[in-house]
């Protein structure tokens, strides 16, 4: 995601607007309420998932537990792979959360160049 698009998405997310950003076909970042807590999610549609991606993500999540603390992984009703994280109190850490989310999903190539 280019830096300008990423900033627009961040601003929408922080303001509480219905924010979403398409990263690639079947892959998007979006605002997602987790119970009563606002959060951000990386959605990977079933057709966009790589073979064995869920298993690989879960293994990596628990192998590097401190690095991926606060990330929750699940399949939704449409079998989309979802990686969710609560919105942090310090909004300047959102960029880091996005980068870690993409790294966890092995989608670092979709990260903004300035975040790498």
C-alpha positions as CSV (number, residue, x, y, z in Angstrom):
1,X,0.0,0.0,0.0
2,X,1.5,3.4,-1.0
3,X,2.3,5.7,1.9
4,X,-0.5,8.3,0.9
5,X,-3.2,5.6,0.8
6,X,-2.0,4.1,4.1
7,X,-2.2,7.5,5.8
8,X,-5.7,8.1,4.5
9,X,-6.7,4.7,5.9
10,X,-5.0,5.4,9.2
11,X,-6.8,8.7,9.6
12,X,-10.2,7.1,8.8
13,X,-9.5,4.2,11.2
14,X,-8.5,6.6,14.1
15,X,-11.5,8.8,13.5
16,X,-13.9,5.8,13.9
17,X,-15.1,5.9,10.3
18,X,-15.8,2.7,8.4
19,X,-12.3,2.2,7.1
20,X,-11.1,-0.4,4.6
21,X,-8.2,-0.6,2.2
22,X,-7.8,-3.2,-0.6
23,X,-4.2,-4.4,-0.7
24,X,-4.6,-7.0,-3.5
25,X,-7.5,-9.1,-4.9
26,X,-9.1,-10.9,-1.9
27,X,-6.9,-9.2,0.7
28,X,-7.9,-6.1,2.6
29,X,-7.3,-4.2,5.9
30,X,-10.5,-2.9,7.6
31,X,-11.9,-1.6,10.8
32,X,-13.5,-4.5,12.8
33,X,-15.2,-4.4,16.2
34,X,-14.1,-7.2,18.5
35,X,-16.9,-7.5,21.0
36,X,-16.9,-4.0,22.5
37,X,-13.4,-3.1,21.5
38,X,-12.6,-1.4,18.2
39,X,-9.9,-3.0,16.1
40,X,-8.3,-3.5,12.8
41,X,-8.3,-6.7,10.8
42,X,-6.4,-8.2,7.8
43,X,-8.9,-10.3,5.8
44,X,-7.7,-12.8,3.3
45,X,-10.5,-14.3,1.3
46,X,-10.6,-18.1,0.9
47,X,-9.7,-17.9,-2.7
48,X,-6.7,-15.6,-2.0
49,X,-5.2,-17.9,0.7
50,X,-2.0,-19.8,0.1
51,X,-2.0,-23.6,0.8
52,X,-1.2,-24.2,4.4
53,X,-1.2,-20.5,5.2
54,X,-3.4,-20.8,8.3
55,X,-1.2,-23.5,9.8
56,X,1.9,-21.5,9.1
57,X,0.4,-18.3,10.6
58,X,-0.6,-20.1,13.8
59,X,2.8,-21.7,14.2
60,X,4.5,-18.4,13.7
61,X,2.1,-16.6,16.0
62,X,2.9,-18.9,18.9
63,X,6.6,-19.4,18.1
64,X,7.1,-15.7,18.3
65,X,4.5,-15.0,20.9
66,X,6.0,-11.8,22.3
67,X,6.4,-10.3,18.8
68,X,2.8,-11.0,17.8
69,X,1.2,-10.4,21.2
70,X,-2.4,-9.1,20.8
71,X,-2.9,-10.6,17.4
72,X,-5.9,-13.0,17.1
73,X,-6.3,-15.4,14.2
74,X,-9.5,-17.1,13.0
75,X,-11.6,-18.1,10.1
76,X,-14.9,-16.2,9.6
77,X,-18.2,-17.6,8.4
78,X,-17.0,-17.4,4.8
79,X,-13.7,-19.1,5.6
80,X,-11.8,-15.9,5.2
81,X,-8.6,-15.9,7.2
82,X,-8.7,-13.0,9.7
83,X,-5.9,-11.5,11.7
84,X,-7.3,-9.0,14.2
85,X,-5.7,-6.6,16.6
86,X,-7.3,-4.0,19.0
87,X,-6.8,-0.4,18.1
88,X,-3.9,0.8,20.4
89,X,-4.3,3.8,22.7
90,X,-1.2,5.3,21.0
91,X,-2.3,5.7,17.4
92,X,1.3,6.2,16.2
93,X,1.8,2.5,16.7
94,X,-0.8,1.5,14.1
95,X,1.7,1.5,11.3
96,X,3.9,-1.0,13.2
97,X,0.8,-3.2,13.8
98,X,0.0,-3.2,10.1
99,X,3.5,-4.2,9.2
100,X,3.5,-7.0,11.8
101,X,0.1,-8.2,10.6
102,X,1.4,-8.4,7.0
103,X,4.6,-10.1,8.1
104,X,2.7,-12.7,10.2
105,X,0.6,-13.5,7.1
106,X,3.7,-13.7,4.9
107,X,2.5,-10.7,2.9
108,X,5.3,-8.3,3.6
109,X,5.5,-7.5,-0.1
110,X,2.2,-5.6,0.4
111,X,3.7,-3.4,3.1
112,X,4.4,0.3,2.5
113,X,8.1,0.8,1.5
114,X,8.7,3.3,4.3
115,X,7.5,0.8,6.9
116,X,10.0,-1.9,6.1
